[in-house]
């Protein structure tokens, strides 16, 4: 079968053996797979899974099939008792903890160091080729293949993994109903954060980005205030929007030193900053930035219950992925698709999707 293979900092479309199907799995014919920022980071030599989850830079696999934003149709089942599922449209929750570790026993499989995560470096150390969703076929644990509502297209469904990440980050912020919230970085995850904030009753929501397309979408999705840092000071704009008090919560999807420190300046005393991007570099953070009981927390992936929750939100039309899907390319054009995703300032891309 055809698949995208990432090796030595390059991506290419190769013919690889069809993966074997275990009894607890179903085989999915992939209809759409999104390119995530973490896929680009793997290509650049980072290991976003180990950085976000373990706070360490684990060596990347020599060869891997990327892709963890996957939707398609079940074409084969490992257990004949599941034959009725053949032909079912599904979206895949692509990671699984070991169910026995300290974190899994506490309902935190997203923090399990023994995670198996399709399209990532986690859990496949003994395999010659790490499996992922940028392929014609992809096996998934049967209970992690969620039925896709008819109103949600395969392309839109590629945003559901990011929506789970967004929901987990908002949960880390606490109760946001009726509270002012600032979101720095209005890429696909930031835009999903904005939609979830609005669905949960937050407001005003302030979207901060330097891309006109992203700011327009932030406004379309309900952000009452949009800020371009090239034109005005986000701290001043957030202060103005909150009567001089500051936001209750700031979520940072960029992860740069300056945006993280700025986020701490956006929140009021007692406020919370949630960062969705963690790297291995060191940064200087003045202790005064967390004065007044300001809290800084990170968010990593999501908990199992978040996934069906965001599927329901999308099925109800409370979050939408359609306006974010800016580029759809065939699998054979994966190298060009990665170039588009890696240079969004030039391409204007928000979400790039591959179709096997």
Buried (B, 14 or more C-beta within 10 A) or exposed (E): BBBBBBBEEEBEBBEBEEBEBEEBBBBBBBBBBBBBBBBBBBBEEBBBBBBBBBEEBBEBBEBBBBBBBBBBBBEBBBBEEBEEBEEBBBBBBBBBBBEEBEBBEEEBBBBBBBBBBBBBBBBBEEEEBBBBBBBBBBBBBBEBBBEBBEEBBBBBBBBBBBBBBBBBBBBBBEEBEEBBBBBBBBBBBBBBBBBBBBBBEBBBBBBBBBBEBBBBBBBEBBBBBBBBBEEEEBBEBBBBBBEEBBBBBBBBBBBBBEBBBBBBBBBBEEBBBBBBBBBEEEEEEEEEBBEEEBBBEBBBBBBBEBBBBBBEBBBEEBBBBEBBBBBBBEBBBBEEBBBBBBEBEEBBBBBBBBBB
